[in-house]
Amino acid sequence: MTYPQNPQGQPQQPQSGPFPGQQPYPASQPLPAQPYPGAPQQPFAPPAAGQPYPAYPGGPGVFQPKPNGATAIIAGILAIIGGIFAIISVIVAVVALSAIHITVWEIYVSIVVNALLIGLLFFGGIGLFLHKPAARLCTIIGCGLVIAHSVLGVVDTGVMAAGYDGGARVLGAGIGGALIGLIPPIATLVLALVKPTAEWVNYRPGAPGQPGAYPAPQGW
């Protein structure tokens, strides 16, 4: 078999490339690299020499540290102690009513207030251990009720002692006792209001973004 000759008399060699007018097969073209879902759009640039690598940005499912529950636990303990004192106050008031056999509206008010405090402070104290936002609210309301009841008691004592000899001493003793008695409810109120307690009661183990949680599923 002979190949056709060119004008110079030399035989032509067959072409190894595609025939004239023939387009390359599409599959033979390299495909551009496609970023995977969720990949950053900007190209990665290594940091300069001596510079640390940037931290990976947080997102759904990133583990966060558990909040500090010291303030919530202390507030819960103080609230439970306050509930115990409320039970004792109810018992003392009932015994006093059965002993004097007369109607004293201050004692009835004390029984009603302390009965409310039993529910508020016990639920609030136990609920703070269990991350209950409603327990924090009940603790705040209970402490405010204790403070208001103590202040009204001092005012009532001052009014009653005003018409008697030595009333100033009685009023001074009442104010001193009230100030000492207000230390636990005020401390409990402050501990229940601070931000770490709010973070503690809003913490949900196993929720996205918290320890023990599985990362949120990504759409493909």
VOGU-3710 file (C-alpha; in Angstrom, 3 decimals, decimal comma):
1> mtypqnpqgq> 0,000/0,000/0,000  1,397/3,392/-0,978  0,601/6,734/0,652  -0,184/9,760/-1,489  2,756/11,965/-2,188  3,009/15,650/-1,418  4,063/18,177/-4,062  7,723/17,689/-3,105  7,489/14,016/-3,991  7,603/12,762/-0,388
11> pqqpqsgpfp> 4,931/10,350/0,769  2,450/11,853/3,262  2,109/10,265/6,683  -1,357/9,609/8,084  -2,590/12,240/10,591  -2,711/11,127/14,190  -5,067/13,866/15,394  -8,785/14,248/14,775  -10,039/14,585/11,247  -10,705/18,069/9,920
21> gqqpypasqp> -14,075/19,338/11,120  -14,403/16,621/13,765  -15,241/17,845/17,341  -13,744/16,068/20,344  -16,042/13,810/22,304  -17,607/15,746/25,227  -16,630/13,147/27,811  -12,980/13,658/26,966  -13,049/17,232/28,294  -11,997/17,636/31,978
31> lpaqpypgap> -14,848/18,684/34,268  -14,343/21,739/36,468  -13,995/20,994/40,167  -17,295/21,410/42,005  -17,271/22,358/45,707  -19,062/19,971/48,044  -22,182/21,274/49,832  -21,366/23,538/52,724  -17,781/24,232/51,559  -16,567/27,846/51,871
41> qqpfappaag> -16,777/29,768/48,617  -13,509/31,599/49,052  -10,296/29,737/48,164  -8,178/28,657/51,074  -5,116/30,812/51,595  -2,487/29,459/53,972  -1,471/31,918/56,708  1,831/33,687/56,604  4,852/32,170/58,254  4,558/32,260/62,040
51> qpypaypggp> 0,796/32,951/62,004  -1,641/30,375/63,516  -4,310/28,777/61,371  -7,778/30,374/61,805  -10,308/28,467/63,885  -13,104/26,664/62,082  -16,311/28,716/62,386  -19,007/27,300/64,634  -22,347/26,161/63,309  -25,284/23,870/64,066
61> gvfqpkpnga> -24,252/20,848/66,047  -21,024/22,391/67,340  -20,448/21,292/70,913  -20,635/24,083/73,480  -19,444/23,958/77,095  -22,019/23,207/79,760  -22,980/26,361/81,706  -21,825/26,770/85,276  -24,661/25,878/87,650  -23,091/27,028/90,933
71> taiiagilai> -25,398/30,023/91,348  -28,493/28,000/90,433  -27,623/25,162/92,815  -26,955/27,536/95,730  -30,196/29,400/95,006  -32,055/26,075/94,922  -30,645/25,028/98,292  -31,550/28,378/99,865  -35,055/28,209/98,371  -35,653/24,752/99,846
81> iggifaiisv> -34,439/25,993/103,249  -36,864/28,904/102,930  -39,679/26,453/102,198  -38,822/24,517/105,357  -39,004/27,724/107,421  -42,365/28,474/105,788  -43,684/25,102/106,978  -42,469/25,852/110,515  -44,120/29,301/110,377  -47,469/27,762/109,371
91> ivavvalsai> -47,287/25,270/112,256  -46,426/28,047/114,753  -49,277/30,233/113,475  -51,835/27,419/113,750  -50,704/26,632/117,287  -50,942/30,335/118,196  -54,497/30,567/116,855  -55,564/27,501/118,805  -54,007/28,920/121,994  -55,350/32,489/122,056
101> hitvweiyvs> -58,903/31,711/120,762  -59,286/35,167/119,258  -59,285/36,479/115,718  -55,970/38,095/114,774  -55,879/38,981/111,090  -52,063/39,191/111,058  -51,845/35,506/111,941  -54,265/34,535/109,175  -52,298/36,598/106,679  -49,113/34,890/107,861
111> ivvnalligl> -50,658/31,452/107,333  -51,782/32,312/103,787  -48,447/33,883/102,833  -46,389/31,008/104,209  -48,644/28,456/102,489  -47,896/30,194/99,176  -44,200/30,253/100,013  -44,171/26,498/100,622  -45,313/25,839/97,058  -43,228/28,539/95,397
121> lffggiglfl> -39,939/27,888/97,179  -40,079/24,079/97,137  -40,984/23,967/93,452  -38,439/26,677/92,687  -35,621/25,036/94,640  -36,138/21,557/93,190  -36,810/22,872/89,684  -33,549/24,814/89,625  -31,673/21,528/89,911  -33,652/20,198/86,909
131> hkpaarlcti> -33,103/23,154/84,519  -36,706/24,437/84,799  -37,152/28,080/83,695  -40,476/28,244/85,586  -38,660/27,266/88,794  -36,425/30,319/88,496  -39,502/32,535/88,137  -41,190/30,893/91,154  -38,041/31,396/93,229  -37,915/35,093/92,321
141> igcglviahs> -41,618/35,564/93,166  -41,239/33,654/96,438  -38,238/35,719/97,552  -40,040/38,941/96,682  -43,045/37,804/98,707  -40,837/37,020/101,713  -39,198/40,465/101,536  -42,524/42,287/101,198  -44,107/40,296/104,060  -41,142/41,022/106,331
151> vlgvvdtgvm> -41,253/44,759/105,608  -45,002/44,889/106,247  -44,462/42,983/109,497  -41,964/45,577/110,698  -44,356/48,407/109,820  -47,206/46,671/111,633  -45,004/46,111/114,684  -44,070/49,805/114,722  -47,718/50,857/114,556  -48,696/48,528/117,390
161> aagydggarv> -45,730/49,558/119,584  -46,262/53,295/119,096  -48,862/53,572/121,871  -46,938/51,682/124,548  -44,069/52,530/126,855  -40,849/51,072/125,545  -42,287/50,899/122,039  -39,040/52,195/120,573  -37,149/49,221/121,958  -39,745/46,847/120,556
171> lgagiggali> -39,560/48,575/117,169  -35,758/48,472/117,185  -35,764/44,768/118,010  -38,285/44,139/115,236  -36,196/46,033/112,674  -33,010/44,243/113,718  -34,679/40,837/113,519  -36,205/41,667/110,133  -32,862/42,776/108,701  -31,219/39,530/109,797
181> glippiatlv> -34,123/37,506/108,454  -33,954/39,272/105,080  -30,391/38,156/104,353  -31,323/34,646/103,026  -34,208/35,752/100,736  -32,203/38,674/99,343  -29,228/36,390/98,659  -31,525/33,825/97,015  -33,154/36,538/94,904  -29,804/37,853/93,661
191> lalvkptaew> -28,558/34,358/92,816  -31,760/33,598/90,910  -31,535/36,822/88,890  -27,926/36,574/87,691  -27,124/35,519/84,123  -25,392/32,170/84,942  -28,617/30,959/86,587  -30,628/31,954/83,507  -28,195/30,056/81,261  -28,387/27,038/83,564
201> vnyrpgapgq> -32,204/26,782/83,519  -32,284/27,264/79,718  -29,709/24,515/79,139  -31,096/21,368/77,511  -28,795/18,304/77,386  -28,868/16,763/73,908  -30,116/19,890/72,127  -28,191/21,135/69,040  -25,198/23,221/69,989  -24,854/21,631/73,448
211> pgaypapqgw> -22,840/18,703/74,833  -24,262/15,302/73,995  -26,005/16,530/70,851  -25,660/15,030/67,402  -24,739/17,483/64,640  -27,710/18,821/62,710  -28,245/17,039/59,344  -26,957/18,925/56,308  -28,972/19,158/53,113  -27,417/17,672/49,992
//
